Amino acid sequence: MSKPTDGPQAPGRSRRTVLQAALGATAGSGALTGFPTLWAQNIKDIVIQHAGPPVTAIGLIADQATKDLGFTVRMQASENADLLNRFLSQSSAIDVADVSLPFLKYLVGRNVLQAMPRAKLSNYDKSIPLFTKGRYPDGRVASPQGIAPFGVLYAADAEGKSFVNGESEWLHGIPAVTNADTLGIRPDLTGRPVTSWADLLDPVFKGRAALQDQPTIGTIDVAMAVEARGGVTYGNKGNMTRAEIDRTMAIMMEVKRSGQFRSFWTTFDQSVNLMASGEVVIQSMWSPAVSAVRTRGIACTFQPLKEGYRGWGYVLSMMKHLTGLKRDCAIEYANWYGSGFQGAVIARQGYYSAQPENVKKFLTPAEWDYWYDGKPAAEQLPDPFGKPAIKPGEVRDGGSFDTRMGNVAVWNSVMDEDRYLTRKWNEFITS
């Protein structure tokens, strides 16, 4: 399918009509077979089912895509654990999905996803080198600990059944969303500055600390804290040996028995309520959860820490069952997804698009300066739904995009010893 240009269009020619013309021309040329010649009339009947976590599968994104593209996009929001189960058991009910980088380790080679042709993805070349080249924004080689984007982005061939070492012409998904996570704190209640991951385990916060109840993330957060306080050094915190897992879990058990952890949360709302209530003053947290606490008028900081961040990312992937016109529409949706509107929506809750320059034209100068450049807010800024979120003069925790994403110490991961880790984690949680 010919790709419509993303530049200015002639009066009266919307993105929808350009897409329809392209589809009609392709069908008429005989380059694609098995579908009616008048494809332009059939676009309106296409429905793309998009699955993702609640923080990215946002209805207003689907609504705008539907208006712009001329076919229907519907969002299906599920928590990450449920998403993985759906991908493995119900992939035929999904067309495209926000797939976290670690999930690719479970899905590639399982007849769930299909490779996406790099040549048809108009925003691939606008994607950040952290995904496409394995380098930080300033050119430094990125941290390889955990599942770094560059190591799982590329497919070996059109079949998409395996990863490839280095770049290729096929992708397991187009780079979509990323961020660098750290600890959330209540600065009004901690009683002192928090500057290190080691503070998560400091007895001064006994009974007021919390972890995310997810084996890999929770264990990596503790490993960051253990290494930061000294005495233990890991080869790869995102891919521990059994001996490293055993040593970390022994420390976690000791810390838990001391009463350090108030809670182990599993959902976004739980993390928000723990922090907003003051039950917890330091914990694993997501950027939108910090924003949600702030919208209640409560001080909450996504605290930069000297050891760096735990990075994560999503790609937008296509399910294996897509063919013909629906597949072409899914690729066109992937191109729209990286063209800026979606990135502006998620920026207003603290997430980054993998194509930041496209986002710039959908944000006000004040929004861009705050969310991406790390400058003080020049005016009151809204959340994704238009509610006041950022007060004039506020500065984003961690500073600019380059500063945050240039200091990733480890990536979210699925370890080679994942089954062993999960068993040990469950023992830890139930002890």
Residue pairs with C-beta under 8 A, 6 or more apart in sequence:
1 22
1 23
1 26
1 32
1 120
1 328
1 331
1 332
2 22
2 25
2 26
3 22
3 120
3 122
3 332
3 335
4 15
4 18
4 19
4 22
5 18
6 122
6 335
6 339
9 15
9 18
14 68
15 68
15 69
15 336
16 43
16 68
16 69
16 70
17 70
19 43
19 69
19 70
19 332
20 39
20 40
20 43
20 70
21 40
23 39
23 40
23 43
23 325
23 328
24 37
24 38
24 39
24 40
26 32
26 39
26 328
27 35
27 36
27 37
27 38
27 39
28 37
32 324
32 328
34 323
34 324
35 42
35 324
35 325
36 42
39 325
42 325
43 69
43 70
43 71
43 325
43 329
44 70
44 71
45 71
46 71
46 72
46 325
46 326
46 329
47 71
47 72
47 73
47 74
48 71
48 72
48 73
48 74
48 95
48 96
48 326
48 329
48 330
48 333
49 74
49 76
49 93
49 94
49 95
49 96
50 57
50 62
50 73
50 74
50 75
50 76
50 94
50 95
50 96
50 97
50 98
50 333
51 57
51 75
51 76
51 77
51 78
51 83
51 86
51 87
51 94
51 96
51 97
51 98
52 75
52 76
52 77
52 78
52 83
52 97
52 98
52 314
53 77
53 78
53 79
53 80
53 83
53 98
54 77
54 78
54 79
54 268
55 268
55 286
55 288
55 346
55 349
55 351
56 98
56 176
56 177
56 314
56 346
56 351
57 75
57 76
57 77
57 78
57 98
58 75
58 77
58 345
58 346
58 384
59 75
60 345
60 384
60 385
61 73
61 75
61 341
61 342
61 345
62 73
62 74
62 75
64 341
65 73
65 333
65 336
65 337
65 341
65 342
66 72
66 73
68 336
68 341
69 329
69 332
69 333
69 336
71 329
73 333
76 94
78 86
79 266
79 267
80 100
80 214
81 214
83 97
83 103
84 103
84 106
86 93
86 94
87 94
87 97
87 99
87 103
87 106
87 107
87 112
88 106
88 107
88 110
88 112
91 112
91 319
91 320
91 321
92 319
92 321
94 319
95 318
95 319
95 322
95 326
95 330
96 316
96 317
96 318
96 319
96 330
96 333
96 334
97 316
97 317
97 319
98 176
98 177
98 314
98 315
98 316
99 107
99 113
99 172
99 173
99 314
99 315
99 316
99 317
100 312
100 313
100 314
100 412
101 147
101 148
101 149
101 152
101 312
101 313
101 314
101 315
101 411
101 412
102 147
102 216
102 412
102 413
102 414
103 414
104 113
104 147
104 152
104 163
104 172
104 173
104 315
104 317
105 147
105 152
105 414
106 414
107 113
107 317
108 152
108 155
108 160
108 161
108 162
108 163
108 172
109 161
109 162
111 320
112 319
112 320
113 160
113 172
113 173
113 317
113 318
113 319
113 320
114 160
114 318
114 319
114 320
114 322
115 155
115 157
115 158
115 159
115 160
115 170
115 171
115 172
116 170
116 171
116 172
116 173
116 174
116 317
116 318
116 331
116 334
117 158
117 169
117 170
117 331
118 124
118 168
118 169
118 170
118 171
119 169
120 331
120 335
121 171
121 174
121 331
121 334
121 335
121 338
122 335
122 338
122 339
123 174
123 335
123 338
123 339
123 355
123 358
124 132
124 171
124 174
124 175
126 338
126 355
126 357
126 358
127 174
127 175
127 338
127 354
127 355
128 137
128 175
128 178
128 354
128 355
128 356
128 405
129 135
129 136
129 137
129 139
130 136
130 137
130 142
130 149
130 150
130 178
130 405
130 408
131 149
131 150
131 153
131 175
131 178
131 313
131 354
132 150
132 153
132 167
132 175
133 150
134 141
134 142
134 144
134 148
134 149
134 150
134 151
135 141
135 142
136 142
136 405
136 406
136 408
137 401
137 402
137 405
137 406
138 402
138 406
140 406
142 148
142 150
142 408
143 308
143 311
143 408
143 409
143 410
143 411
144 151
144 236
145 236
145 237
145 238
145 239
145 409
145 410
145 411
146 220
146 236
146 237
146 238
146 239
146 310
146 311
146 410
146 411
146 412
146 413
147 238
147 411
147 412
147 413
147 414
148 311
148 411
149 175
149 178
149 313
149 315
149 411
151 163
152 163
152 172
153 171
153 172
153 173
153 175
153 315
154 163
154 164
154 166
154 167
154 168
154 170
154 171
154 172
155 161
155 162
155 163
155 164
155 168
155 170
155 171
155 172
156 162
156 163
156 164
156 168
156 170
157 168
157 170
158 170
160 170
160 172
163 172
171 315
172 315
172 317
173 314
173 315
173 316
173 317
173 318
174 315
174 316
174 334
174 337
174 338
174 354
175 313
175 315
175 338
175 354
175 355
176 313
176 314
176 315
176 316
176 337
176 338
176 353
176 354
177 313
177 314
177 346
177 351
177 352
177 353
177 354
178 311
178 312
178 313
178 314
178 351
178 352
178 353
178 354
178 405
179 287
179 311
179 312
179 313
179 350
179 351
179 352
179 404
180 309
180 310
180 311
180 398
180 404
180 405
180 407
180 408
181 284
181 285
181 286
181 287
181 309
181 310
181 311
181 312
182 285
182 302
182 303
182 304
182 305
182 309
182 310
182 398
183 194
183 197
183 199
183 200
183 221
183 282
183 283
183 284
183 285
183 302
183 303
183 305
184 271
184 275
184 282
184 283
184 284
184 285
184 289
184 290
184 293
184 300
184 301
184 302
184 303
185 194
185 281
185 282
185 300
185 301
185 303
186 275
186 278
186 280
186 281
186 282
186 298
186 299
186 300
186 301
187 194
187 299
187 300
187 301
188 299
189 208
189 278
189 281
190 205
190 281
190 282
191 204
192 204
194 282
194 303
194 305
195 303
195 305
195 306
196 228
196 229
196 305
196 306
196 307
197 221
197 224
197 225
197 227
197 228
197 305
197 307
198 225
198 228
198 229
199 205
199 225
199 282
200 209
200 221
200 222
200 224
200 225
200 282
200 283
201 209
201 222
201 225
201 226
201 229
201 255
201 260
203 258
203 260
205 260
205 281
205 282
206 258
206 259
206 260
207 259
207 260
207 262
208 262
208 279
208 280
208 281
208 282
209 260
209 261
209 262
209 280
209 281
209 282
209 283
210 261
210 262
210 263
210 264
210 265
210 271
210 274
210 280
210 282
210 283
210 284
211 218
211 221
211 222
211 261
211 264
211 265
211 283
211 284
212 218
212 221
212 264
212 265
212 266
212 271
212 283
212 284
213 264
213 265
213 266
213 429
214 266
215 418
215 421
215 422
215 425
215 426
216 238
216 412
216 413
216 414
216 415
216 418
216 421
217 284
217 310
217 412
218 264
218 284
218 425
219 240
219 245
219 248
219 249
219 252
219 421
219 425
220 237
220 238
220 310
220 410
220 412
220 413
221 284
221 310
222 248
222 251
222 252
222 255
223 234
223 237
223 240
223 244
223 248
224 237
224 307
224 310
224 409
224 410
226 232
226 248
226 251
227 233
227 234
227 237
227 307
228 305
228 307
232 247
232 248
232 251
234 240
234 244
235 241
235 244
236 410
237 409
237 410
238 410
238 411
238 412
238 413
238 415
239 413
239 415
239 416
240 248
240 415
240 417
240 421
241 417
242 417
242 420
245 415
245 417
245 420
245 421
245 424
246 424
249 424
249 425
249 427
249 428
252 428
253 428
253 431
255 261
256 428
256 431
262 274
262 279
262 280
263 270
263 274
263 279
263 280
263 283
264 429
265 271
265 274
265 283
265 284
268 286
268 288
268 289
268 292
271 283
271 284
271 285
271 286
271 289
272 289
272 292
272 293
274 280
274 283
275 281
275 283
275 285
275 289
275 290
275 293
275 298
275 300
276 293
276 296
276 298
276 300
285 302
287 302
287 349
287 350
287 351
288 349
288 350
288 351
290 300
290 301
290 302
290 350
290 397
291 349
291 350
291 383
291 389
293 300
294 300
294 389
295 383
295 387
295 388
295 389
301 397
302 350
302 397
302 398
303 397
304 397
304 398
304 399
304 404
307 409
308 407
308 408
308 409
308 410
309 398
309 404
309 407
309 408
309 409
310 408
310 409
310 410
310 411
310 412
311 405
311 408
311 410
311 411
311 412
312 411
312 412
313 354
313 411
316 334
316 337
316 338
318 327
318 330
318 331
318 334
322 330
336 342
338 353
338 354
338 355
338 358
339 355
339 358
340 353
340 355
340 358
340 359
340 360
340 361
340 362
341 362
342 353
343 352
343 353
343 355
343 356
343 358
343 359
343 362
344 353
344 359
344 362
344 363
344 367
345 384
346 352
346 353
346 384
347 353
347 359
347 363
347 367
347 371
347 372
348 367
348 371
348 381
348 382
348 383
348 384
348 389
349 383
349 384
350 371
350 396
352 372
352 401
352 405
353 359
356 372
356 401
359 368
359 372
360 368
360 372
363 371
363 372
365 378
366 377
366 378
366 379
366 381
367 381
369 375
369 377
369 378
370 376
370 377
370 378
370 381
370 390
370 394
370 395
370 396
371 396
371 401
372 400
372 401
373 400
373 401
374 395
374 396
374 398
374 399
374 400
374 401
374 403
375 395
376 392
376 393
376 394
376 395
377 390
377 391
377 392
377 393
377 394
377 395
378 392
379 392
380 388
380 390
380 391
380 392
381 388
381 389
381 390
382 388
382 389
383 389
398 404
415 421
